[in-house]
Amino acid sequence: MPTTKYTCKNCEESFNEDYKFCPNCGQKSKDNITLGVLFSNTISNYFSVDARFFKSFIPLMFKPGYLAQRFLEGKRLLYLHPAQLYLFMSVVFFFLFSFVANKQAETIDSSMEKSFEQAKVVVDSLTLKPVDSLQLENYMKPYLEKHEKMGISNKELKNLDSIIKKGESTKPVFNFGFNQTEIDSLIRIGASNETIYKHMGLEEDAGYLKKRSYEQALKFFKTKSGGSILKRFYDTLPFAMFFLLPIFALLLKLFYFKKGTYAIHLVFSFYFFAYLFTVFSILLLCNFIWEGFPGWLTFLVMLFTFIYLFIALKRFYKQGWFLSFIKCNVIVFIFFTLLFPITFFLGFFAFLYY
């Protein structure tokens, strides 16, 4: 009886219909697309959360440099791949951190709204209705122009001005670099943005970045939403890590240039950053569970991450304790020195595109 052949949809090789998997490429012979198959394949392909993760977790947390060393020795199936472990732990961290980011953004918006209300709302002493700065200027204009003819002294004029402005806070909450009273009045009368930009001091021949800065400044002045800027800043952090991690690996290459290719230092960096994301995720969970999580304990955990790096460098690169300690300090110092301008750039980017 002839054997029925099945053609693999992936590699187009023929094989026995009884086979559940293609002997050439390993794909399932009958793998119909369903929601379960789709999401199962996505998780398995991109995260591979299987027994290797649990085998990798204990060494990652309590054996600095161990996983990177085993990976170089060729034990690459026993433990989770460094890039996969880094990706998985970064996703977990930023997922947990999103709750913190949303809460902080709401707190900032709420605080700013109250501050601006206290600073900007002026109560008319007669009608007890809110009046804006343009109305106040109209009230005072006749007295300023004709106070001498009316027999009003400068001292009496100041007293009159303070009565009209009763309850007004003249100090702005933020220094925007322009006349906030004038801009506030233009917004109230419905002036176009182009008109407002001119009163803010924007020149017609200004470049793109300057124009964009003025647009965002006006947007912020209208909405008073600092939380949106903070959320945009946090949204850029995962992308920033793709630059910071290679920079860290480059520093390792510079200080251990005889210890192998750049890829070797990248392996170490992947595992170390995966460790950092794991520690930060645990700290976030502790703060979620325990609202009064002590700050001194957080400080000790952060200090231990430095000690972890120091021990990992010593074991992975096999140099003396003193030399490893010196290199660890210098690498961390340079990395954080580079981190400040990157953080400033991200903050500026968040402001321009929030």
TABELZI-V781752 format. One record per residue. N is the residue number from 0. RES is the residue in three letters. OMEGA is omega in whole degrees, -180 to 180 (* if undefined). NEAR is the number of other ideal C-beta (glycine too) atoms within 12 Angstrom. D_FIRST is the distance of its C-alpha to the first C-alpha in Angstrom with 1 decimal. Layout:
BEGIN
n: {N:N}
res: {RES:RES}
omega: {OMEGA:OMEGA}
near: {NEAR:NEAR}
d_first: {D_FIRST:D_FIRST}
END
This chain:
BEGIN
n: {0:1:2:3:4:5:6:7:8:9:10:11:12:13:14:15:16:17:18:19:20:21:22:23:24:25:26:27:28:29:30:31:32:33:34:35:36:37:38:39:40:41:42:43:44:45:46:47:48:49:50:51:52:53:54:55:56:57:58:59:60:61:62:63:64:65:66:67:68:69:70:71:72:73:74:75:76:77:78:79:80:81:82:83:84:85:86:87:88:89:90:91:92:93:94:95:96:97:98:99:100:101:102:103:104:105:106:107:108:109:110:111:112:113:114:115:116:117:118:119:120:121:122:123:124:125:126:127:128:129:130:131:132:133:134:135:136:137:138:139:140:141:142:143:144:145:146:147:148:149:150:151:152:153:154:155:156:157:158:159:160:161:162:163:164:165:166:167:168:169:170:171:172:173:174:175:176:177:178:179:180:181:182:183:184:185:186:187:188:189:190:191:192:193:194:195:196:197:198:199:200:201:202:203:204:205:206:207:208:209:210:211:212:213:214:215:216:217:218:219:220:221:222:223:224:225:226:227:228:229:230:231:232:233:234:235:236:237:238:239:240:241:242:243:244:245:246:247:248:249:250:251:252:253:254:255:256:257:258:259:260:261:262:263:264:265:266:267:268:269:270:271:272:273:274:275:276:277:278:279:280:281:282:283:284:285:286:287:288:289:290:291:292:293:294:295:296:297:298:299:300:301:302:303:304:305:306:307:308:309:310:311:312:313:314:315:316:317:318:319:320:321:322:323:324:325:326:327:328:329:330:331:332:333:334:335:336:337:338:339:340:341:342:343:344:345:346:347:348:349:350:351:352:353}
res: {MET:PRO:THR:THR:LYS:TYR:THR:CYS:LYS:ASN:CYS:GLU:GLU:SER:PHE:ASN:GLU:ASP:TYR:LYS:PHE:CYS:PRO:ASN:CYS:GLY:GLN:LYS:SER:LYS:ASP:ASN:ILE:THR:LEU:GLY:VAL:LEU:PHE:SER:ASN:THR:ILE:SER:ASN:TYR:PHE:SER:VAL:ASP:ALA:ARG:PHE:PHE:LYS:SER:PHE:ILE:PRO:LEU:MET:PHE:LYS:PRO:GLY:TYR:LEU:ALA:GLN:ARG:PHE:LEU:GLU:GLY:LYS:ARG:LEU:LEU:TYR:LEU:HIS:PRO:ALA:GLN:LEU:TYR:LEU:PHE:MET:SER:VAL:VAL:PHE:PHE:PHE:LEU:PHE:SER:PHE:VAL:ALA:ASN:LYS:GLN:ALA:GLU:THR:ILE:ASP:SER:SER:MET:GLU:LYS:SER:PHE:GLU:GLN:ALA:LYS:VAL:VAL:VAL:ASP:SER:LEU:THR:LEU:LYS:PRO:VAL:ASP:SER:LEU:GLN:LEU:GLU:ASN:TYR:MET:LYS:PRO:TYR:LEU:GLU:LYS:HIS:GLU:LYS:MET:GLY:ILE:SER:ASN:LYS:GLU:LEU:LYS:ASN:LEU:ASP:SER:ILE:ILE:LYS:LYS:GLY:GLU:SER:THR:LYS:PRO:VAL:PHE:ASN:PHE:GLY:PHE:ASN:GLN:THR:GLU:ILE:ASP:SER:LEU:ILE:ARG:ILE:GLY:ALA:SER:ASN:GLU:THR:ILE:TYR:LYS:HIS:MET:GLY:LEU:GLU:GLU:ASP:ALA:GLY:TYR:LEU:LYS:LYS:ARG:SER:TYR:GLU:GLN:ALA:LEU:LYS:PHE:PHE:LYS:THR:LYS:SER:GLY:GLY:SER:ILE:LEU:LYS:ARG:PHE:TYR:ASP:THR:LEU:PRO:PHE:ALA:MET:PHE:PHE:LEU:LEU:PRO:ILE:PHE:ALA:LEU:LEU:LEU:LYS:LEU:PHE:TYR:PHE:LYS:LYS:GLY:THR:TYR:ALA:ILE:HIS:LEU:VAL:PHE:SER:PHE:TYR:PHE:PHE:ALA:TYR:LEU:PHE:THR:VAL:PHE:SER:ILE:LEU:LEU:LEU:CYS:ASN:PHE:ILE:TRP:GLU:GLY:PHE:PRO:GLY:TRP:LEU:THR:PHE:LEU:VAL:MET:LEU:PHE:THR:PHE:ILE:TYR:LEU:PHE:ILE:ALA:LEU:LYS:ARG:PHE:TYR:LYS:GLN:GLY:TRP:PHE:LEU:SER:PHE:ILE:LYS:CYS:ASN:VAL:ILE:VAL:PHE:ILE:PHE:PHE:THR:LEU:LEU:PHE:PRO:ILE:THR:PHE:PHE:LEU:GLY:PHE:PHE:ALA:PHE:LEU:TYR:TYR}
omega: {-176:179:180:-179:177:-180:180:-179:-178:-177:177:174:-180:178:-177:-177:-179:-180:177:180:177:-180:-178:-176:177:180:177:-178:180:-176:-179:-178:174:178:179:179:-177:-177:177:179:-180:-179:-177:-178:-173:-177:179:-180:-179:-177:-179:179:-178:174:-178:-171:-177:177:180:-174:-170:177:-177:177:-174:-176:179:179:179:-180:179:179:177:179:-171:176:-179:-180:-179:180:-176:180:179:180:178:-179:-178:-177:177:177:178:-178:-176:174:179:-177:-180:178:178:-179:179:180:179:179:178:180:180:180:180:-180:180:180:179:-179:-179:178:180:-175:-171:-176:179:-177:177:-174:-179:-175:-176:176:180:175:-179:-176:180:177:179:178:178:177:-173:-173:-179:-179:179:-176:-171:-176:180:179:-179:179:180:180:179:179:178:178:178:178:179:179:-179:178:-180:-177:-179:179:-177:172:-174:-179:179:179:179:175:-177:-179:176:-179:-175:179:-180:-179:178:179:179:178:-178:-179:176:178:-180:180:-180:178:-180:179:-180:179:175:178:180:177:-178:-177:-179:180:-175:-176:-180:178:180:179:179:178:-179:177:178:178:179:-180:180:-173:-176:-175:176:180:179:178:180:180:177:178:179:180:-179:-176:178:178:179:-179:178:175:-177:-179:176:177:177:178:178:176:176:178:-179:-177:178:-172:179:-174:176:-176:179:-179:179:179:178:177:178:-178:179:-179:-179:179:174:176:180:180:178:179:-179:178:178:178:178:178:179:179:176:-177:-176:-176:-180:-179:-172:180:-179:178:175:179:180:179:179:177:-180:177:176:179:178:180:180:180:-180:178:180:-176:-175:-176:173:173:-176:-178:-178:-179:178:179:179:-179:180:180:-178:180:180:180:-179:-179:180:174:177:-177:-177:178:177:178:178:179:179:177:178:177:179:179:-177:-172:178:*}
near: {3:6:11:13:15:24:19:25:19:17:16:13:20:18:25:18:16:13:23:16:20:25:17:18:17:16:22:19:27:18:20:11:13:11:10:13:16:14:14:18:18:14:18:18:15:16:25:24:23:19:13:27:28:17:20:38:27:15:30:37:28:18:23:30:33:30:40:42:27:28:32:26:15:10:19:19:16:20:35:33:28:35:25:30:39:39:28:33:36:32:24:26:32:26:20:26:27:20:19:25:29:20:22:22:27:20:17:24:24:18:20:27:21:16:20:25:18:18:23:33:23:29:23:20:18:11:12:12:13:17:28:27:31:21:24:31:23:16:24:24:15:16:26:21:14:13:21:13:10:14:11:20:13:14:11:16:22:17:16:23:23:17:20:29:26:22:22:27:19:17:12:23:22:18:11:26:16:23:19:32:26:24:34:33:24:28:27:19:16:10:21:13:23:16:18:31:28:20:25:31:20:26:12:12:8:17:12:11:16:19:21:21:25:32:25:29:30:33:25:30:35:22:19:30:25:31:27:28:32:30:26:26:31:30:23:29:30:25:20:27:29:21:21:29:32:23:28:35:33:23:33:41:25:19:28:28:16:14:24:20:16:21:21:26:34:28:36:42:39:38:47:44:39:41:41:34:34:34:31:29:29:26:29:27:20:20:23:16:12:13:9:10:19:14:13:10:17:21:14:16:27:19:16:22:28:27:21:32:36:30:24:38:39:25:25:36:33:18:21:13:16:12:18:27:20:18:29:34:20:20:34:28:17:20:30:19:15:22:22:14:16:25:21:15:19:29:23:21:24:29:27:25:21:28}
d_first: {0.0:3.8:6.5:9.2:12.5:15.9:19.2:22.1:25.1:27.5:26.6:23.9:21.5:17.7:15.9:13.1:13.7:14.2:17.2:20.5:22.3:22.0:22.1:24.4:27.1:26.5:26.6:24.9:21.7:23.0:26.7:28.4:32.1:34.3:37.8:36.8:34.4:37.0:39.8:37.8:36.7:40.3:41.8:39.4:39.6:43.4:44.7:42.2:44.1:42.2:43.3:44.6:47.3:48.7:48.6:50.5:53.1:55.2:55.5:56.3:59.1:60.6:59.7:61.2:59.5:56.8:53.7:54.8:55.3:51.9:50.2:52.0:51.0:47.3:46.5:45.0:42.1:44.1:46.6:46.5:46.9:50.6:50.1:47.8:50.3:53.2:51.5:50.5:54.0:55.8:53.9:54.9:58.5:58.9:57.4:60.0:62.7:62.2:63.7:66.7:67.0:67.0:69.6:71.8:71.6:72.7:75.5:76.8:76.7:78.5:81.2:81.7:82.1:84.8:86.6:86.8:87.9:90.7:91.7:91.5:92.6:96.3:98.1:101.0:103.9:105.1:102.0:99.6:97.0:95.0:96.4:95.0:96.7:97.6:99.5:101.4:102.4:103.7:105.7:107.4:108.0:111.3:112.7:111.7:113.3:116.5:117.1:120.4:121.8:120.7:122.5:119.3:119.5:116.6:116.5:116.4:113.7:111.5:112.0:111.1:108.0:106.9:107.6:105.4:102.7:102.8:99.6:98.1:96.5:97.4:95.2:91.7:88.7:87.2:88.9:87.0:89.4:90.8:93.2:91.2:93.9:93.8:90.0:89.8:92.3:90.4:87.2:89.1:90.5:87.0:87.7:84.8:82.9:84.3:87.8:87.2:85.7:89.0:91.0:88.8:89.8:86.8:87.8:86.3:85.2:83.4:80.0:76.7:76.8:80.3:79.6:76.5:78.6:81.2:78.5:77.1:80.5:81.4:78.2:78.9:82.5:81.4:78.6:80.0:76.4:76.1:73.0:71.0:72.1:71.2:67.7:67.1:68.3:65.8:63.0:63.6:63.4:59.6:59.8:62.8:60.9:58.6:61.8:63.5:60.8:60.5:64.3:64.4:61.9:64.1:67.1:65.2:64.4:68.2:69.3:66.6:66.1:65.4:62.7:59.8:58.4:58.8:55.2:56.2:59.1:56.9:54.6:57.8:58.9:55.7:55.9:59.6:59.4:56.6:59.0:61.7:59.6:58.6:62.3:63.4:60.7:61.9:65.5:64.6:63.0:66.1:68.3:66.2:66.5:70.0:72.3:75.1:73.0:75.7:76.2:77.2:73.9:72.1:74.5:73.6:69.8:70.5:72.6:69.9:67.5:69.9:70.0:66.2:66.2:68.8:66.9:63.6:65.3:66.8:63.6:61.3:63.7:65.3:68.9:72.1:73.0:76.1:74.5:71.4:73.9:75.8:72.7:71.3:74.6:74.9:71.2:71.7:75.0:73.7:70.6:72.8:75.3:72.5:71.3:74.6:74.5:70.8:71.7:74.6:72.3:69.8:72.7:74.0:70.6:70.2:73.6:72.8:69.5:69.7}
END
